[in-house]
Amino acid sequence: MHTNEAQSLDLMDGDPVCIQTENGNFRAILRAAENMATGVLVVPRHRKLAWQIFKTDRIHISREQIKKAVD
């Protein structure tokens, strides 16, 4: 995620985040960078991440669906 977008959501690089979807919640550590395209959030297909809940290659996520995760 671009650093400006992260800041506008009150998030910073390294924050745990939860993305709420109709298929369930996805939790990960946010990586924010200046060289990231604005409006883009990349989720890697890693065996330790539950990326399969997204079902397709691309989905649209609103800003309201991205929250700082709380334990």
N, C-alpha and C positions, 0 to 999 in steps of 0.2 A: 504494500500500500504506500502511496506517496506520503511523505511526512506531513505535508499540509493537511491532507485529508485525515490522517490519524489525529493530528492536533485538534481539528474541528470536531472530532468525536471524543475528545478528551482522552485520547490514547497516545501511547508512545512506544517506540521500539522496545521489544522485550516484554510487553504486557501480555498476560493471558487473555484471550478473547473467546467469545462464544458467538457463533453465527447461527441464528435460529432459522430453520427452514421448515417447510411443510412435512418433510421426511424425517425430521429430528434435529438435534443440536450438534454442531461441530465445534470442538474445542481445539485450540492451537495457540502457539506463541506468535504474536504479531511481529513481523519484520517490516519496518518502515524505512524507506530510502528516498533520497532526493531524485535519483535517476529512474524511479518507477513511474510509469505512465499514470496520469490522473484518471480516476474512475475505474482502475483495474485492481483486482485482488486476485492473486495467484495462490492456488492451493496445490501443493505438490502431492503426487500419488506415492505416498510413503507407507510402508507396511505398519508403521506405528500410528498412523493417522486414519481416522474413519472417513476418508474422502468419498467412499462409495455411497454415502447418503445423498450425494448430489446427482447421481444417476446418469447425467449427461456431461458432455465436455464443457458446455458453457451454460451458466444460469445467470439470471439477473437477481441481484441482492440489493435491497434498499438499505439506506444508512441506518434505518431503525432496526434492522435485523442484526447489526453488529454491535455487540456490547462487551464491556470489560467483564471477564469471567470472575465470579466470586465463588470461593469454595464453601 
